């Protein structure tokens, strides 16, 4: 039932091309155009590069960011897409970024912040929020990725 509602809401949001802010299943989405196309654009690379911005400490913030990243990678993998994930620690350290070319242009950025939203602009998808937002929205974002890639 929730998936049917989400699909209907997603369709409505994609039809409102000039709309800059929509809510889908409780997730705030800021977009510079069509939401579905914005997600497709962000996920158009091969591999799709994800950057996770984390802290040097063990925290719920890191757990939430990792959970969101995992759901996105899962959605991409089930669609047969290749992914590359690396982390940027708040002290500037790069983790898992042996290929500087890939790390120079992430298409998906997951970071802590106050927005509690998904932002689509210029071919990039930024997911910014609190740990609670990351936990609660991760499955919804996975569904949005699946629908964008399927349609």
N, C-alpha and C positions, 0 to 999 in steps of 0.2 A: 504494500500500500504506500509506504513512504517513498519507494522507488518510483511509483507511478506519479505521485505528487511532485517529486523532484524532476521527473522527466517533463511534466507539464509546465512546471515553473521554469525549467531550463529553456524550453521552447519559447515561452513568453519572453524571457529575458533576451534571447537571441533575436527576437523580432523587433525589439526596441533599440535599434541601432544608434540612435542619438543619445540614449540614456547613459549617464555616467555612473550611476550607482543603482545596484539591484541587490536584493536579498534572495538567496536560494537556500531553502531548508535551514534558515537561520544564519547562513554565512553571508557576510557583507562582501560584495564584489564591486570593485571600482575598475572601470574599463574605459579606454579611449575609443571604443567602438563595439562591434559585435562580440559578445562574450564567448560564444562557441569558437569563432574564428580566432579570437585572441588566445584562447587556450591552445588551439591547433598550431598557431604561429609559434608560441613559446615552446611547443614540443616537436617542432619540425626538424631539429638537428639530428644528426646521426654520428655519434651517440647524443642523446639528450643529456646535457650537463646540468647537474644540481649542485648548488653551493649551500652548505649548512653553516650558519654562523653560530658558534657556540662559545661558552665561557671555559676558562681553564679549570674551573672547579666542577666537581660532581654536583649536578643540580637538577631540579625538576625542569628547569628551562631546557637543558640539554636533552632530557628525556622526551619532552614534548616535540622538540625540533626533530629528533631522531624518529619519533613515531610518525610525524607528518611526512618526512622524507621516505620512510619505508612504505607508506601507503601509496605515495606517488610512484615510486619505483615498481611496486607490485602492479599497479594499474598499467604502467608502461610495459612491463614484462609480459603480462597477459595479452597485450596487443602486439607482441613480437618485437618490441622496440628495445634497442640497446641503450644502456644508461651508464653514466660516469658520475660518481658522487665524491665530493671532497669537502673538507671542513676548513673554515677559517676561525681560528681561536681569537678571542678578543684582544690578545696580545700581539696579533699579526701572524702567528705561526700558521702555516698551511699543513694540513694533514691529508695524506693520500693524493698529493698533487705532484706526482713525478713528471707529468706531461704538462708543461707550462702553457702550451698552446690551448689545451682544453680548458685550463683554469682561467684563461684570460677572458672568456666570454660565456659565463653561465647563462642559461636560458631560464632556469628556475632557481630562485633564491629564497631560502627559508631562514627567517631571522626573528629575534625577539623584538618586541616593540609594543606601542600603544594602540595600533590600528585595529587589531583583531579582524583582519580582512585579507582578501586575496586581491592583488592589484595586477591588472593586465595593461601593459603599455609598451609600445615599441618592440614587440616580439619577445617580451620578457614577462614571466609570471613571478611576482613577489608575494610570498605568504608571510605576513607579519603579525605577531601577536604574543599573548601571554601563554604560559604553559597550559592553562585550562582551555584556552581557545584551540591550541594545537591538539590536545587530546580530544576535545569535543568535535572539532571540525575535520579531523583527518579522514574519517570514512566518507563524509560528504564530498571532500575534495577528490578522493579516489573515484567516487561516482561521477563527478564532473569531468574528470580526465577521461574515464571510460566512455562517457557519452560524447565528448568532443571528438575523440578519436574514432568512434563508431559512426558518427553521422556527419 
